[in-house]
Amino acid sequence: MPRLATVAAAALCVGGAAAALAIRASAARRTRGVVCSTWRYLWMRWKLRRADRLVIITDFDRTVTTAYAADGSAGASSHGILESCSALSAAYRKKATALLAHYHPIELDPALTIAEKLPIMQEWYHKAHTLLAEQPITMALIADAVAESKVLIRPGLAEMLARAEARGVPFIAYSAGLGNVVAEVLRQQLGDAGARVPVVANLLLFDGPGGRVSGFGPLIHMYNKSGERVRERVDPALLAGRTVALVMGDGLGDATMADGLGMEVVRVGLINQKEAAEQDSRLPSYTSTFDCVLLGDTSFDFVNELLG
């Protein structure tokens, strides 16, 4: 009964239509793996109501894509797509797999602060990129690697992108992964709509058209993602007049992707782990960082509901 009274009070404060939304928010929290208070749900709906003021900025690896493949194995990241490519040497794949096994648990360790993780993550990127630069990578090889990978787009993402395009809402993919791979995944899995998505990420540089990789652009890692890099790398017209950013990501560092843009920010976090104990260990830091949290590698249905 107290919950119903809270919902009724919310409806009186923000209008009759909010009653149905608040009830749906409570049900979603109980049944669909969403951690979000009724009041926060209503606040997010209110902030996201204006398509002409909104920009969507989303992480890519395990956010746009799923954390698990169809066979239940771990989903490939943009780095992982190249690292598992059969055209690259077995020695390279072995070294890259060893780096992932060593560093990824450190990235996810809730007992370590970002300051403690930062130099370790920079070390990981340096080693991974040094290995990649030694391989005969071309854009054609990247296309083949994406085609043979098990990467999956998260359910509900295609619908979100289509609605964003129809309403004129800029949709930006922001990744600490490999931008060339990100763009190719979007193109192959989402067609022309995916190919139009601006990508802010690490770029492989090539030695001329059709040439091999020759280096990397400025480093973006999971803990230096800010609005500054969005301003540097996307058309300024996309951000003109935008006052609210919807930010989505599965890492704590993703919460800052719109910082510095001068916008109000609505933050949606994802805890992809399916085990309750792992979710519970991460929830305190995620609920203190994000406005709502999706649990268990779920779909974007709840976010599409927020967008109306």
Secondary structure, 3 states (H helix, E strand, C coil): CHHHHHHHHHHHHHCCHHHHHHHHHHHHHHHCCEECCHHHHHHHHHHCCCHHHEEEEEECCCCCECCECCCCCECCCHHHHHHCCCCCCHHHHHHHHHHHHHHHHHHHCCCCCHHHHHHHHHHHHHHHHHHHHCCCCCHHHHHHHHHHCCCCECCCHHHHHHHHHHHCCCEEEEEEEEHHHHHHHHHHHHHHHHHCCCEEEECEEECCCCCCEEEECCCCCCCCCCHHHHHHHCCHHHHCCCCEEEEEECCHHHHHCCCCCCCEEEEEEEECCCCHHHHHHHHHHHHCCCCEEEECCCCCHHHHHHHC
